[in-house]
Amino acid sequence: METNALILTCFTFLFGELIPTMLYVFMVLTDFRLRVKVMASGLYTLIEIIKYSCTLLYKNEVRNCLKFVEEDWRNVINPSDRVSMIDRVRTSKRLIMMCAIFMYFSGMGFRIIIPLSTGKIITSENITIRPLPHVAYLVLFDVQSSPVYEIVYIVQFLSGLIKYTITVTTFGFMTLCAMHFCAQSDILVTLMNDFVNENQPKDLNKRLAIVVERQIRIRNFLQLVQSTIQYTSLIQIVGSTVMICLVGYYVIMEWEKHNVVSICAYISGLIMLWYIIFIYCYMGEQIIEQGEKISLTTRTLEWYRLEDATARALILLITISENPLKLKAGNFIDISLRTFGNVAKMSMTYLNLLRSVV
């Protein structure tokens, strides 16, 4: 019951920001240039709503992924394996902390610094306009009158915190799962090398069974992660491409106006967007490299040291290892550094197109 109430509250704040922003864009603004300038805030809110909805839709898969991780930590026995897992966790922790710092500080720049630096605006009709973090239009109420202004400001501020939390959470889940997969892959490679170690000639069949079981387990884990993040990662990649284009355009616009505060805020947001999409693609690249490492290890095992029956059993192991390991956004876009390069090129292309059109 408490969980449902929390979910409803989050959606209320998110739509409480999205709907007034879209009403302002399509009912108040008529200049396309001005619409583009305020479009990013509504687009980012929509992206996070979709990501949050997908996360809730696949909450059972998320829970199963975390159970996989928990079971692996409980079952680890070898001290060197534990050290490998701890190193990977520390790496993911640092990346998540950097994401949180980028996210909340750049977000607060948009929510607090820009409105405060703008100050009150007095129109030619002697009407005082108090700035909001984002534009808003309420059909039945004047957003500049109290207490409507204060309520809208609080809703937008809390909505921002919710959006940043969604971003950090989905980013953290992806990073945690990718680093855990890499740790388990390192353990698998060690088991494969130990399998043909001449200093351990006994219990070959038992150790072969352990290797096969470990390989199947990490593939099942990766498949579960794939089914869990396929849509959130797709939204992240496509959304980041558009957002980088728009925020880059805002930087150029503010540069022409010599607005230093806005330029710094937009650049911090741009850095945050680049960082998140780069780490997403870097995690996918790490998984691909680990898969290639496993495949190379199986193909270079010193099988001639084994008995014929055991050596023949390696054929199945090699065959399984030849299947590539990777994550795909929406099941059709490889999450890799090549995709990051494509995102960069597409963002710059759309930015140039936007500058020429608007």
C-alpha positions in Angstrom: 0.0 0.0 0.0 2.8 2.4 0.9 4.6 1.5 -2.3 1.6 2.2 -4.4 1.1 5.6 -2.7 4.8 6.5 -3.3 4.5 5.5 -7.0 1.3 7.6 -7.4 3.0 10.5 -5.7 5.9 10.4 -8.0 3.7 10.2 -11.1 1.6 13.1 -9.7 4.7 15.4 -9.4 6.1 14.3 -12.8 2.8 15.0 -14.7 2.3 18.1 -12.5 5.4 19.5 -14.3 4.9 18.0 -17.7 1.3 19.0 -18.4 1.7 22.7 -17.5 4.9 22.9 -19.5 3.3 21.3 -22.6 0.3 23.6 -22.2 2.6 26.6 -22.2 4.5 25.4 -25.2 1.5 24.7 -27.4 -1.1 27.2 -26.1 0.9 30.3 -25.2 4.0 30.3 -27.4 3.6 30.9 -31.1 7.3 31.5 -32.0 8.9 28.2 -33.1 12.3 29.4 -31.8 10.9 30.0 -28.3 9.2 26.6 -28.4 12.5 24.9 -29.1 14.1 26.8 -26.2 11.7 25.4 -23.6 11.1 22.1 -25.3 14.0 20.3 -23.6 12.5 20.5 -20.1 9.3 18.8 -21.1 11.1 16.3 -23.2 13.4 15.3 -20.3 10.4 14.9 -18.0 8.7 12.7 -20.6 11.9 10.6 -21.0 12.1 10.0 -17.2 8.4 9.1 -17.0 8.8 6.5 -19.7 11.9 5.1 -18.0 10.2 5.0 -14.6 7.1 3.2 -16.2 9.4 0.6 -17.9 11.2 0.1 -14.6 7.9 -0.5 -12.8 6.8 -2.8 -15.6 9.9 -4.9 -15.3 10.2 -4.7 -11.5 10.1 -8.5 -11.1 13.1 -8.8 -13.6 14.9 -6.1 -11.6 14.3 -8.1 -8.4 15.6 -11.3 -10.1 18.8 -9.6 -11.3 19.5 -8.3 -7.8 18.8 -11.8 -6.4 21.4 -13.2 -9.0 23.9 -10.7 -7.6 23.1 -11.6 -4.0 23.4 -15.3 -4.6 26.8 -14.9 -6.3 28.1 -12.9 -3.4 26.8 -15.6 -0.9 28.3 -18.5 -2.9 31.8 -17.0 -3.5 34.5 -19.1 -1.7 37.8 -18.3 -3.3 39.4 -15.2 -1.7 40.8 -14.1 -5.1 37.3 -14.3 -6.6 36.0 -12.1 -3.8 38.7 -9.6 -4.4 37.8 -9.4 -8.1 34.2 -8.9 -7.3 35.0 -6.2 -4.7 37.2 -4.3 -7.3 34.3 -4.3 -9.8 31.9 -3.1 -7.2 34.2 -0.3 -6.2 34.4 0.8 -9.8 30.6 0.8 -10.2 30.3 2.7 -6.9 32.6 5.4 -8.1 30.8 5.7 -11.5 27.4 5.9 -9.7 28.7 8.6 -7.3 30.0 10.7 -10.1 26.7 10.4 -11.9 24.8 11.4 -8.8 27.1 14.4 -8.3 26.7 15.5 -11.9 23.0 14.9 -11.9 22.0 16.7 -8.7 24.4 19.6 -9.0 23.6 20.3 -12.7 19.9 19.8 -11.9 20.0 22.3 -9.1 21.6 24.7 -11.4 18.5 24.5 -13.6 16.1 24.5 -10.7 17.6 27.2 -8.5 20.5 29.1 -9.9 19.0 30.1 -13.3 15.6 31.3 -11.8 17.4 33.3 -9.0 19.9 34.8 -11.4 17.1 35.9 -13.7 15.3 37.8 -10.9 11.9 39.4 -11.2 10.9 40.8 -14.6 8.7 43.9 -14.8 6.8 44.2 -18.1 5.8 47.4 -19.9 2.3 47.0 -18.4 4.0 47.2 -14.9 3.3 43.5 -14.3 5.9 41.6 -12.2 6.9 38.2 -13.5 8.5 35.8 -11.1 10.7 33.2 -12.7 10.0 29.5 -12.4 12.5 26.6 -12.9 10.4 25.8 -16.0 7.6 27.5 -17.9 4.1 26.6 -16.9 0.5 27.4 -17.9 -2.6 26.6 -15.9 -5.8 27.2 -17.8 -7.9 28.1 -14.7 -5.2 29.7 -12.5 -2.6 32.5 -12.8 0.8 30.9 -12.1 2.1 34.3 -10.9 -0.4 34.8 -8.2 0.1 33.5 -4.7 -0.1 30.7 -3.5 -0.3 29.2 -7.0 3.2 30.4 -7.8 4.7 28.8 -4.7 2.8 25.5 -5.3 4.0 25.3 -8.9 7.6 26.1 -7.8 7.5 23.3 -5.2 6.0 20.8 -7.6 8.7 21.6 -10.2 11.5 21.4 -7.6 10.3 18.0 -6.2 9.6 16.8 -9.7 13.2 17.6 -10.6 14.5 15.6 -7.6 12.4 12.6 -8.7 13.7 12.8 -12.3 17.3 13.0 -11.1 16.7 10.0 -8.8 15.2 8.0 -11.7 18.2 8.8 -13.9 20.7 7.9 -11.2 18.8 4.7 -10.3 18.6 3.3 -13.8 22.2 4.3 -14.5 23.3 2.6 -11.3 21.4 -0.6 -12.1 23.0 -0.8 -15.5 26.5 -0.1 -14.1 26.1 -2.6 -11.2 24.9 -5.4 -13.4 27.6 -4.8 -16.0 30.4 -4.7 -13.5 29.0 -7.8 -11.8 28.9 -9.6 -15.1 32.6 -8.7 -15.7 33.6 -10.0 -12.3 31.8 -13.3 -12.9 33.5 -13.5 -16.3 36.9 -13.1 -14.8 36.1 -15.9 -12.4 34.9 -18.1 -15.3 38.2 -17.5 -17.1 40.2 -18.4 -14.0 38.1 -21.6 -13.7 38.8 -22.5 -17.3 42.5 -22.0 -16.9 42.6 -24.0 -13.7 40.6 -26.8 -15.4 43.5 -27.8 -17.6 46.2 -27.1 -15.0 48.5 -30.1 -14.8 48.9 -29.5 -11.0 45.3 -30.4 -10.5 44.7 -33.6 -12.4 42.0 -35.0 -10.1 38.2 -34.4 -10.3 38.3 -33.2 -13.9 34.6 -34.1 -14.6 33.5 -32.2 -11.4 35.5 -29.1 -12.3 34.2 -29.3 -15.9 30.7 -29.3 -14.5 31.5 -26.3 -12.4 32.8 -24.4 -15.5 29.8 -25.3 -17.6 27.4 -24.3 -14.8 29.2 -21.0 -14.3 29.1 -20.2 -18.0 25.4 -21.0 -18.2 24.7 -18.9 -15.1 26.4 -15.8 -16.4 24.7 -16.1 -19.7 21.3 -16.4 -18.0 22.2 -13.4 -15.9 23.1 -11.4 -19.0 19.9 -12.5 -20.7 17.9 -11.4 -17.7 19.6 -8.0 -17.6 19.0 -7.6 -21.4 15.2 -8.2 -20.9 15.2 -5.8 -18.0 17.0 -2.8 -19.5 16.1 -3.2 -23.2 13.6 -0.3 -23.2 15.1 1.9 -20.6 18.4 1.8 -22.5 16.7 2.5 -25.8 15.0 5.6 -24.3 18.3 6.6 -22.7 20.2 6.5 -26.0 17.5 8.1 -28.2 16.7 10.7 -25.5 20.3 11.6 -24.9 20.8 12.1 -28.6 18.0 14.6 -28.8 18.8 16.3 -25.4 22.4 16.8 -26.4 21.3 18.4 -29.6 18.9 20.8 -27.8 21.1 21.7 -24.8 24.0 22.3 -27.2 21.7 24.7 -29.1 20.8 26.5 -25.8 24.5 27.0 -25.1 25.0 28.7 -28.5 21.9 30.9 -27.9 23.1 31.9 -24.4 26.6 32.5 -25.7 25.3 35.0 -28.2 23.5 36.8 -25.3 26.7 36.6 -23.1 24.7 35.1 -20.3 27.5 33.5 -18.2 25.3 31.9 -15.5 23.0 30.2 -18.1 26.0 29.1 -20.1 27.6 27.4 -17.1 24.3 25.7 -16.1 23.7 24.4 -19.6 27.3 23.2 -20.0 27.1 21.3 -16.7 23.9 19.7 -18.0 25.7 18.9 -21.3 28.6 17.3 -19.4 26.1 15.2 -17.4 24.4 14.0 -20.6 27.7 13.0 -22.3 28.9 11.3 -19.1 25.8 9.1 -18.7 25.6 8.0 -22.4 29.4 7.4 -22.4 29.3 5.1 -19.3 26.2 3.3 -20.7 28.1 2.5 -23.9 31.3 1.8 -22.0 29.6 -0.8 -19.8 28.2 -2.4 -23.0 31.7 -2.4 -24.5 33.1 -4.1 -21.3 30.6 -6.9 -21.7 31.5 -7.4 -25.3 35.2 -7.5 -24.4 34.6 -10.0 -21.6 32.7 -12.2 -24.0 35.6 -12.1 -26.5 38.0 -12.9 -23.6 35.9 -16.0 -22.6 35.8 -17.1 -26.3 39.6 -16.7 -26.7 40.3 -18.5 -23.4 38.2 -21.6 -24.5 39.9 -21.7 -27.9 43.4 -21.5 -26.4 42.9 -24.1 -23.6 45.7 -26.7 -23.6 43.2 -29.5 -24.3 45.9 -31.9 -25.3 46.8 -32.4 -21.7 43.4 -33.9 -21.0 42.0 -37.4 -21.6 40.2 -37.9 -24.9 36.7 -38.1 -23.4 37.3 -34.9 -21.3 38.9 -33.1 -24.3 35.8 -33.9 -26.5 33.6 -32.4 -23.8 35.4 -29.1 -24.4 33.8 -28.9 -27.8 30.4 -28.0 -26.3 32.1 -25.4 -24.0 33.9 -23.8 -27.0 30.6 -23.8 -29.1 28.7 -22.0 -26.3 31.5 -19.5 -25.9 31.4 -18.6 -29.6 28.0 -17.0 -29.2 28.7 -13.3 -28.7 27.8 -11.6 -25.4 26.4 -8.1 -25.6 23.5 -5.9 -24.5 21.2 -4.3 -27.0 19.0 -1.3 -26.6 15.5 -2.3 -27.8 17.0 -5.5 -29.0 18.4 -3.8 -32.2 21.0 -1.3 -31.1 24.3 -2.7 -29.7 25.3 -0.9 -26.5 29.0 -0.2 -27.3 31.5 2.6 -27.9 30.6 2.5 -31.6 27.1 3.4 -30.6 28.5 6.3 -28.5 30.3 7.5 -31.6 27.0 7.3 -33.6 25.2 9.3 -30.9 27.8 12.0 -31.0 27.7 12.2 -34.8 23.9 12.3 -34.9 23.7 14.9 -32.1 26.1 17.2 -34.0 24.2 16.6 -37.2 20.8 17.5 -35.7 22.4 20.5 -34.0 23.7 21.9 -37.3 20.3 21.2 -38.8 18.5 23.0 -35.9 20.8 26.0 -36.2 20.1 26.3 -40.0 16.3 25.9 -39.6 15.6 27.9 -36.5 
